[in-house]
Amino acid sequence: MIRSTNLVALYTVARREIVRILRIWTQTLIPPIITMTLYFIIFGKLIGSRIGKIEGDFSYMQYIVPGLVMMSIINNSYMNISSSFYGAKFQRSVEEMLVAPMANWAILSGYVIGAVARGLVVGALVLLVALFFTSLQVAHPLIALAAVTLGAIIFALAGFINAVFATKFDDIALVPTFVITPLTYLGGVFYSINMLGEPWRAISHANPILYMVNAFRYGILGISDVSVGGAFVVMLAFIAGLTMAALQLLRRGVGLRS
Amino acid sequence: MSAAHTDSPPALVVDNLRKTYRNGVEALKGVSLTVQPGDFFALLGPNGAGKSTLIGILSSLVNSTGGDARVFGVSVNRQRSEAMKLIGLVPQEINFNQFEKPFDICINEAGFYGIPRKLAAERAEKYLKELRLWDKAFQQAREMSGGMKRRLMIARAMMNEPRLLILDEPTAGVDIEIRRSMWHFITGINAAGTTVILTTHYLEEAESLCRNIAIIDHGTIIENTSMKRLLATLDVETFVLDLTATPAELPTVAGISLHRTDERTLEAEMARKQDLNTLFTALTNSGITVHSMRTKTNRLEELFVRLVEHGRREPGRERVA
């Protein structure tokens, strides 16, 4: 069987990324579990018990689980790719790939697969932890799986672009701190945008995380603040735009080739 | 050059290659040179001359702003992937993930070239053993010494079994024993048919290993010829003579400049065509006994300094033999 250079290269990058995640599992897999467990205890149990039912028959704990799972997926896929790719730039080991005959799409896809893998593993672990606090029935499993996968891909691509432009480690911390965290908290993780008055409800529609959280919440609980079809269109549009941007940056060698 | 290469295109043709960085620095000013298949080629030049930029363009880490390079007839600009399959690069700086194991570093490198994992594992074992790194193959690379890391980069560059191996100062900071073992390995793969381009600041290394040479300075090739022909242009040689006793008086010998550097050491500067018997006869007649003798400087080093200095007096001069 003739094996394509790029498929072998893609497999190599993805495998290396996954091996890296497992090698440093105490940094990549455990911290998000601890953080999310604290969220479940504080917001779900302690505060949530006083809130009562939300959006019908769901307890506040049940309501926030999809949002928190998506939040951990977003953060981990973003952080994985931005720290790994910037680390490769910093150590110059990225040159191993740049001097090889592999295509740019293989580099990008390999890193994205690694980031998505970490995001989904962390998401699954967070979901398991959530089951210690509440019961969940998955309403639409395929929609739930598609939502988390697309959400992880979007933030993996965004993290890759961040790493391409980064010139120091501080640069890969700026976007999560000043962009992703605020958008996540305002993206309907902890509340329904139906609880907001105008213009905040309308403004919330400009937040891409709102669509990811609600698509996943629909997959788990069967409820959503936005049209689920529309949410998938938004996510696919983001993936298309970010993929083109990342490939263009690689083609031009921005931050990578002199 | 082996007979197998007779009909091959040149291993490397660099054609009017130019590079101007965004800050306006013109690193290459239209460099042209040719390396034949099977050659062991030295690319020399002072720091900042343009060597690393040239190697960066050949390995596609640097985008040229003019001209092209062809590796065995394959254009680096237009057929990058095909050209890269033919090249192995040993860079100047350590550029692998130091938290990975040497075996994994080699396997992954092979993967980037599309080499299946099973074959990659066989090659990794072969080259790590040949470079005496097998006992470190499954430890983290950061635990290795500087010399081992440099050998690891050679093993890694061999994973795609390149037809053209480019070594950018591979022996920098390496002790002589390891350096010799690296020379042994590199001459072995060259003898097996791999074309080698070497940059180094150890000029005795270039002199003893390389058959052809280019000297680059200020982004311009100032010499491109065979090592033999270049060394033949050196018309004057200086010998250092260690004496058994302090001489009372130095003899005068036609065509030879003799002067004392300390109590028991003489330096004799003479034309290369002049025989040494004349010198020794004159010394013997003066009652001077020579205990030992050596050349003062490496011949290539002397030529290199002359060429670079001459080139700087005549900017823009290019001479290609």
HADDOCK unambig.tbl for C-alpha pairs under 7 A between the chains (distance, minus, plus):
assign (segid A and resid 4 and name CA) (segid B and resid 114 and name CA) 6.66 0.50 0.50
assign (segid A and resid 5 and name CA) (segid B and resid 113 and name CA) 6.21 0.50 0.50
assign (segid A and resid 5 and name CA) (segid B and resid 114 and name CA) 3.70 0.50 0.50
assign (segid A and resid 6 and name CA) (segid B and resid 114 and name CA) 6.28 0.50 0.50
assign (segid A and resid 8 and name CA) (segid B and resid 111 and name CA) 5.81 0.50 0.50
assign (segid A and resid 8 and name CA) (segid B and resid 114 and name CA) 4.92 0.50 0.50
assign (segid A and resid 8 and name CA) (segid B and resid 115 and name CA) 6.95 0.50 0.50
assign (segid A and resid 8 and name CA) (segid B and resid 116 and name CA) 6.73 0.50 0.50
assign (segid A and resid 9 and name CA) (segid B and resid 111 and name CA) 5.02 0.50 0.50
assign (segid A and resid 9 and name CA) (segid B and resid 112 and name CA) 4.34 0.50 0.50
assign (segid A and resid 9 and name CA) (segid B and resid 113 and name CA) 6.55 0.50 0.50
assign (segid A and resid 9 and name CA) (segid B and resid 114 and name CA) 5.43 0.50 0.50
assign (segid A and resid 12 and name CA) (segid B and resid 108 and name CA) 6.05 0.50 0.50
assign (segid A and resid 12 and name CA) (segid B and resid 111 and name CA) 5.45 0.50 0.50
assign (segid A and resid 12 and name CA) (segid B and resid 112 and name CA) 6.74 0.50 0.50
assign (segid A and resid 91 and name CA) (segid B and resid 95 and name CA) 6.08 0.50 0.50
assign (segid A and resid 91 and name CA) (segid B and resid 96 and name CA) 6.84 0.50 0.50
assign (segid A and resid 91 and name CA) (segid B and resid 97 and name CA) 6.46 0.50 0.50
assign (segid A and resid 92 and name CA) (segid B and resid 95 and name CA) 4.84 0.50 0.50
assign (segid A and resid 92 and name CA) (segid B and resid 96 and name CA) 6.79 0.50 0.50
assign (segid A and resid 93 and name CA) (segid B and resid 95 and name CA) 4.78 0.50 0.50
assign (segid A and resid 93 and name CA) (segid B and resid 96 and name CA) 4.48 0.50 0.50
assign (segid A and resid 93 and name CA) (segid B and resid 97 and name CA) 5.65 0.50 0.50
assign (segid A and resid 96 and name CA) (segid B and resid 109 and name CA) 6.59 0.50 0.50
assign (segid A and resid 97 and name CA) (segid B and resid 112 and name CA) 6.22 0.50 0.50
assign (segid A and resid 98 and name CA) (segid B and resid 61 and name CA) 6.67 0.50 0.50
assign (segid A and resid 99 and name CA) (segid B and resid 59 and name CA) 5.53 0.50 0.50
assign (segid A and resid 99 and name CA) (segid B and resid 60 and name CA) 6.03 0.50 0.50
assign (segid A and resid 99 and name CA) (segid B and resid 61 and name CA) 6.57 0.50 0.50
assign (segid A and resid 99 and name CA) (segid B and resid 84 and name CA) 6.55 0.50 0.50
assign (segid A and resid 100 and name CA) (segid B and resid 84 and name CA) 5.86 0.50 0.50
assign (segid A and resid 100 and name CA) (segid B and resid 85 and name CA) 7.00 0.50 0.50
assign (segid A and resid 100 and name CA) (segid B and resid 112 and name CA) 5.90 0.50 0.50
assign (segid A and resid 100 and name CA) (segid B and resid 113 and name CA) 5.76 0.50 0.50
assign (segid A and resid 101 and name CA) (segid B and resid 81 and name CA) 4.05 0.50 0.50
assign (segid A and resid 101 and name CA) (segid B and resid 82 and name CA) 6.68 0.50 0.50
assign (segid A and resid 101 and name CA) (segid B and resid 84 and name CA) 5.24 0.50 0.50
assign (segid A and resid 101 and name CA) (segid B and resid 85 and name CA) 5.83 0.50 0.50
assign (segid A and resid 101 and name CA) (segid B and resid 113 and name CA) 5.89 0.50 0.50
assign (segid A and resid 102 and name CA) (segid B and resid 81 and name CA) 6.73 0.50 0.50
assign (segid A and resid 102 and name CA) (segid B and resid 112 and name CA) 6.08 0.50 0.50
assign (segid A and resid 102 and name CA) (segid B and resid 113 and name CA) 6.54 0.50 0.50
assign (segid A and resid 257 and name CA) (segid B and resid 61 and name CA) 5.05 0.50 0.50
assign (segid A and resid 257 and name CA) (segid B and resid 62 and name CA) 5.32 0.50 0.50
assign (segid A and resid 257 and name CA) (segid B and resid 63 and name CA) 6.86 0.50 0.50
assign (segid A and resid 258 and name CA) (segid B and resid 61 and name CA) 6.70 0.50 0.50
assign (segid A and resid 258 and name CA) (segid B and resid 62 and name CA) 4.69 0.50 0.50
assign (segid A and resid 258 and name CA) (segid B and resid 63 and name CA) 6.13 0.50 0.50
